[in-house]
């Protein structure tokens, strides 16, 4: 098959990228749940006929999932078992490598001239997939079946005909059926938009040219990634870090990596990590890959375009039945806190290869909260919020404050949406002074968000870094711990653990405080003008400036 010229390859790449943006926007505007239309916890992609990404979605950590899931679809159905007009659904962490049960994928094969040329797909977090608690993300789950209805890859649309029996099955297992079906139908719609766009592209250039152009885009990404790795010195370094716990037991959970670089290849050995956890802190392979690829690209050159060719130059080793290589039915619903800690550990191990390139520990995912209102119906559903935190500092820059860190690219749900759609009042939302780790470069600040419940509600909270703070780098101090406080700033103030479920009456007030980012370098080396600005802006108190930074101001 002849290779297309470079101009055609670039046109195809740009058109695929534009099509993914269109799918993303159409789905965002069609979302039923606040998770989609406010937090934007979803991705939309176009892959080649093997399931390989040529262009990464903004929700980076979803990227590696698509390859594993589509490979499983091809294994189950084969190309001959797929037809034009089919769409498949899957939310299974082990059958489809999905992050956790609430993440539902819809996948549509694309045919032209009788041949499979691509797939279009979308992954989106669902408001509720059943299971033990509202929102299907129980931090104390001890098996996958506690987390909700499990769907291996199955056809939900066959040759253009929706399978309504399967839709009814999904709806009957959800506490928020209207939201789940609404978002699912929107996903089916945008994969159809993607399919139509790829077919038009094939009509313009020819199906064979499209297929070879996608191969060329992926190969070009592979060359850039490989060249960047070749710039690293050969060597081997290791690092470890700990989660507060798995949500069930009190013991910290170890994540350990040994990274070796030799001859332009990277090998990551995770076999020293903890055994698979009883609680839901386990990661599937696609999530480990996402953490590694993200960290490498950020460390080497953030302009490197990600594609699934990254697997050609990075290899992995795992211990059997470990937190990063679990076996079913090990639960996975709190996977994101593990992802964030794993990124910290990987960056720490990479730092000696090019000292000064890595950043200090971030504040993590900030956690999530599900408020299941007593009077909530299937149309309103639960109040589901996902939080950011703060970045750790780097050698030449402070950490960012009040953002989702590393893999996620999510949004905090606006106060106006929360207060207009749920019986809840947000009474405070602000950065926390002195919460960023002190250093020559200061860690980003934690933020505080205070709530008042106006109705009976069950609260499900999942977070991390309440016991083990985000550490600094190169002599920088740790960031502040995360905290969940009941009745904050009163004599009745009570701190809760980083993962719990409890029912509260109307009038209850609580404060959710994320962790701060770690600092970089010795605090005494901070630029005096920057410290004066920190104090003026309220990021650092005058007392801390004098005591921790030894400043004479």
N, C-alpha and C positions, 0 to 999 in steps of 0.2 A: 504494500500500500504506500503510495508516494507521500512524502512529508509535505505539509503545506508551507508556504512561504512565511517569513517572520511577521509580515504585516497582517496576514490572515490570522495567524496565531494570536496576535495581540488584540485584534478585533473580536475574536471569539472569547478571549479571556475577559475583555471589558464588557462584552454583552452578557456573559454569564454573571459577572459581578453586579451589573445593573439589574439583571433579572432577580438576583437574590435580594437586592435592596427593595425592589418592587414587591416581592413576596413578603418580605419583612414588614414593610409599611402597610400593605393591605391587611395582613393578619393583625398587626397592632391596632389598626382602626376598626377591625371587626371583633375585637375581643369582648367577651362577656364578663369574665372575672377581672378583679383588680390585679391579679397576678400577671395577666397578659396586658391589659390596657394601662396599667400604672407601673408595676414593677418590671414589666417586659421580660419576664423569665421564659424566654423562648428563643428558638433559632429557626431559620429557613435556609435550605441549601440546595445546590445542584451538584450532583456527583457524576463521575464517569460511569460506564457500564459495569465496573467492578465495585463501585461504592467508594471510590477514592475522591477526596476533595481536591479541586484545583484552586479554589478560593475559600478562605476560612470565613466563618460567620463572626459577627461581633461577639456573640456569646461563645468565647473560644473553647471553653471546656466541653461543649457539646461536639466539637469537631471530630475527635477520634472515635466517638460513638458510632457515627454513621457507617464507617467502614465495617466495623464488626457486625453491626446489625444487618447491613445489606449482604454481607458475606453469608450470614446465617440464613437470610431469605433465599439466596441463591442455592445454598446447600439443601434447604427444605423443598423448594419448588423447582429449581432449575430454570433456565431461561424459557424452556418449553412450557413450564407450568404457569408462566406469567403472560398476561394478555394486555393489549391496549385497553385502557379504561379501568384497570385494576388499581386499587389502593389497599395497602396493608396497614394494620395497626399493631403496635407492640408497646408494652411498658415493663417488660420483664428484665430485671437486672442481670440474670444469668443466661436467659435465652437470647436476649438482644443487647446486652452490655449497657442498658440504660442506667443512669446514675442511681435512681431509686424509683419506687413504684409510682409516685405521683407524676413522674415525667413520662408523658405519652408521645410516642412517635407515630407519624403517618408517613407512609412511603409510597410513591407512585412511580412505576416503571415507565420509561419513555421509549416508544418504538417509532421507527421511520423506515420505510421501504422494507418492512417485514422483519427488521432486526432491532434488537435492544441497543440503544445508543447512550442511555443515561438513566439516572433516577433523580426525581425531585422529592424533597422530604422536609419535614418539620418536626421538631421536638418542643413540647410546651408543658409546663407544670400545670397540673389539674387541681382544681379547688378541693376535690375529695374523691378518693378512689375506694372508699370503704375502709375496712380495718378497724383497729381497736379504738382509735380516737378521731375526732373531727380533724380534717386536713390530711389524714393518713401519714403523718410524720411524727410518730410517737418516739420520743427520745429514750424510752425504756423498753422498746420492743426487743424481744429475744429470739424471734424467728421471722423470716420473710413474710409468713402468712399473717402476722399481726399488722402488716403495713398496707393491706388492701387487696383488691382483685388483681390477679396476675394474668396478663395476656401475652402469650408467646406470639411470634409473628403469624398473623392470620389475616385473611382478606375481609375487609369491611365494606369494600365496593368491588364487585366482580363484573368485568366487562361493562362498566358504567351503571350497574344496578346496585343500589345500596342494600346491604344485608341488614334489614330492620330487626331481625331476631337478635343479632349481636348487639345492635344499639340498645335494644330493650334490656339485654343482660347487663350491659355497662351501666345504664341508667338505674336499674334496680339495685345496684351495689354501691350507689353514691348517695351521700347526704345532700349533695348540691347538684342534682341531676341536670337541671336546666343550664347551669354554668358549664358543666363538663361537656354536655352534648353541644352547646353553643360554640365553645372553643374548639371542640373536635371537628365540627362541621366547617368552621373557618379554616382549620388546618387542611382539611380535605380540599377546600376551595382553593387555597393558595398553592397547594401542590399541583392542582390542575392548571392554575395560571402559569406555573413554572413549566409544566409539560407542554402547554401550548407555545410558550416562548421558545423552548428548545426545538420543537418541531418546525417553527418558522425559521429558526437559525439553520436547521438542516435543509430546509427548502431553498434557502439562499445560497449556501455553500456546498450542499451535498452532505449526506449522512456520513460518508466515509471521511470527508474532510473534517467534519466536526469531531469525530472520534479521534483522529490523529492529532488534531489541534489540542484537544484536552490532554492527550498523552504528552505533547510538547510542553504545555504549560506546567504540568507536574514535573517533567524532567528538568525544566529550567529552575524551578524551585529547589529541586534536589541538588543541582549543581551549586546554587548559592549557599545552601545550608552546609553542604559538604566542604566547600571552600572556607567558610567561616570556622568550621571545626578544625580544619587543617591548620588554622592560625593559632590554635591552642598548643601549649607545650605538652609533650607526653608526660604522664604522671598519674598518680592515684591519691585521692583524698577522701576522707569520710566525715560524716557528721551525724548527729542524732538530735532528736527533740521529743517532747512529750505532750500528749493531749492531757487535759484535766482528768479525763476518764472516758469510759464508753457509754455513759448514761445509766448503767446498771450497777457496776462495781465501783468501789472507791479508789482503786489503784490507777495511777497514771499509766498511759499507754505509750509505749516506745515506738517511734518511727526512726529507722536508721538506713542510711544509704552510703555505699562506697562507690565513688565515681572514678572510672579509669578512662584515660584518653590515650589512644595509641594509633598512629598512622591514619589520622583523620576519621577515626571512629570513636564513639562513646559507648561505654558499657556501664550500666547502672545495676548494682547488686543490692537488692533490698532484703536479702535473706536474713539479716539481723533484726528485722522488725518484729514486733510482738505477734503472738499467735492471734488468729482471728478472734474477734471480740464477741462476747455474749450479747452485748448491746449493739446498737445500729451504727457503729463507727467504721464499718468495713468498706473498702473500695474495690470496685471492679477494675479490670485491666485498662479499659478505655480511660478511666479517670486518672490512673497512674500515668498513662501515656500523656494525657493532657497536662498534668503537672510538670512532667519532664520536658516536653516540647515547649511549653510556655516559658519555663525557666531558662532553657537553653537559648531560645530566640531572644528573650529579654536581656540575657547576659551577653550574648554575642553581638547582636545587631537587631534592634527592634524593627528595622525596615525589611528584614527577610520575610518574604511571603510564606505562610505556612501551607503545606500540602501534605497529603498522606505519604509522600515520598520520604518524609522524615524517618519512617521506620527502617529505611534502607541503611541508615548510618548510625542508628541507636539500637542497642540490644539490652535485654533485661534478664535479671535472674531473681527468682523469688523462692522463699521457703514454702513448703507445702502447708496449706491451711493457716496462712498468716493473714494479718489485717489487710495486706495489700494483694493477697491471693486467696480469698476465702472460697469456701465451698458452700453450696446451698444446703440448708436454708438460712445461712447466716444473714442477718438483717443489714440494711444499707441506708436507712432513711436519713441518718445524720452524717452523710458522706462529706458534706462541704467543709465541715470543721477539720476533717482529716486532710482534705485537699489543701486547705490553706496552711496547715502546719507542715505538710509534706513539701510545699513550695519553699517555705522558710528553710527547711532542712536541706533541700537540694541547693538553694542559693548559698547556704553556708559552706557546703562541700565544694561548690564551684569557685568560691572567692579566692582560694590560694592559687588557682590557675592564672588569674589576672587580678592581683590584689587591688582593691578599690572599686571594682566593677559591681559587686553585689550590694544590696541594700540590707539594712537591719530588718528584724522581724516586723511584719505588719500586725495590725490589730485583729486580723482574721476576718471571718465572714460577718461578724457582728451578730450572727445568729438569726433566728426567725421566731415569730410569735403567731400563734393561731388563737383567735378569740372566737369561741363557739357560743354565740348568743342563744339564750334560752328560747327566744321567740323567732329565731331565724328560720326562714323557709327555704325551699329549694331554689327560689329565684334570687334571693339575696346571698345565701350561703354564709360562709365564715369570713371573718376579718383576718386575712392572711397577709402578713408583712415580712419582708426580707430586708435585713439591715446591712449596711456597710460598716466601716470603722475608720481606719487611718492607715496610711502607708508608713513603713519604717523609713528612716532617713538614709541618704546616700552620702558618698564622700563630699560631693559638691552641692548638695541640695537638701532642704528640709523635706520631711514626709508630708504628703497631702492629707488634709483633714476632711472628714465627713464624706468619704467616697467608698464605693465598693472596691475592694482590693483584688489585685491579681486576676483571677480567672473569670470573674463573673460578669462585669459590666451591667449590673442591675441598677434599678432606680428605687429610691425610697418613696413609698406611697405618700402623696401630699396630704398635709393636715386637713385641707378643705374636703378632700375626697373621704377621708376617714370619718370626719364629723358629719358630713352630709348623708352618708350611706349607712352608718352604724350608730348605735346608742353609746357613743364614746366621745370623750372630750380630751384633746391634747392640751395640757396646761403648760408645757415647757419643752423647748426644743433648741438646744444650744451646745456649743463646744464646752468641754470641761477644762478649766485652767490647770496647768501643771500636769496634764495627763500624757503629754507627749514625752517620750524618753529624752532626757537631757543629753546634750552632746555638742561637738563642734557643729554638727548639723542636727537640728532638733527633729524628733519623731512627730508625726502628725497627731493632732489631738483627738481624743475620744469625743463622742457626743452623747448628750443626755436627752432622753425623750420621756416625758412624764404623762401618765394616763389617768383619767378618772372614768370608771365604768358607771354607766347609767342604767344598767339592767343586769340581771343574773347572767353569769358567763363562766364557761370553763376555759382556762388559759393553758395552752401548751407552749412551753418555751424551750428552745434548744440553742445552746451557745457553747463557748469554750473560753479559756484564758481567764477564768475567775480565780483559779488557783495558781496557774503557771503563767506569769506575765510574758508578753512579747519581749524578747531579749534584744539588747543593743549589739552593735558591731564595732570592732576596733576601739574598744574602751567606752563606747556610748552606754548610757543607762537604759534600763528596761522601761517600756511604756506602762501605763496604768493597767491594772486588772479590769476585766469586765465585771459588772455588778447588776443584779436584779434586786431592787429594794422595795419591800412592801411598806406603805406609810412612810415615805421618805421625809427626812428633816423633821421628824417628830420623835417624842420619847418612845413611841411604839415601833420605831423603824426595825425592820427585820430583813436580813439578807438571805436570799434563796440560792440554791445550787445552780450550776450552769445548765441543768436540764431537769425539768419537772413538769407535772400537770396538777392543777388544783382549780377548784371551783370557788368563785368569789361573788359576794352579794353586791347590789347596787351601792354606789358611794365609795367603793374600794379605789384607793389610789396606789399606783406603783410607778417606779422609775426604772427605766431600762438604760443602762450605761454601757457603751461598747468599750473595748480595750483600746489603748493608745499605741502608736507605733514606737518602735525602739529607736534610740538615738545612735548617731555615728560619730566616733571620735570623742576625745576627752572634752567634757563641758568647759573646762578652763580655756580651751582654744576657740571658743565661739567668738565670732566677730562682735565687738562691743556694740556697734551700731545695730546689728541684727537683734541683739538682746534688748536694747532699749526699745526697739520696735515691738518685740514680743511683749514687753511689759505694757507699752502703750496700747496695744491691741487687746490685752487681756489674755493672751496665750500663756504667759508666764507671770506668776505673782511676784511682787517686789521681794517678798520674803524668800521665795525659791531662787530668784536671781542672785540674791546675796549669799544664801546658804549653799546652794548646789553649784552655781556658776562662779562663786567667789567674786561677784561683781561689786564694784564700788559705785553704786548708783542709788 
